[in-house]
Amino acid sequence: MATASFIVEGMSCDGCVSAIKRALAAVDGVQDTDVNLATGEVKIQYDPQRAGTSSLQNAIRGAGYDVS
């Protein structure tokens, strides 16, 4: 397992947190996500053999949020 951490911009409510969690759950290899609304930080545990950081970032962007 590997862990990735990103700062996500544009989250304003619990619905945003849920949308990001759903988007990441759909990525093959993602095991767990922790989304902190107050800080904008998203931590993801994933299998690097099945997912990469670009696919994780693309999932967040696909949910409508900016990620760095």
Secondary structure as UniProt FT lines:
FT   STRAND          2..9
FT   HELIX           14..25
FT   TURN            28..29
FT   STRAND          30..36
FT   TURN            37..40
FT   STRAND          41..46
FT   TURN            48..50
FT   HELIX           53..62
FT   TURN            63..64
FT   STRAND          66..67
//
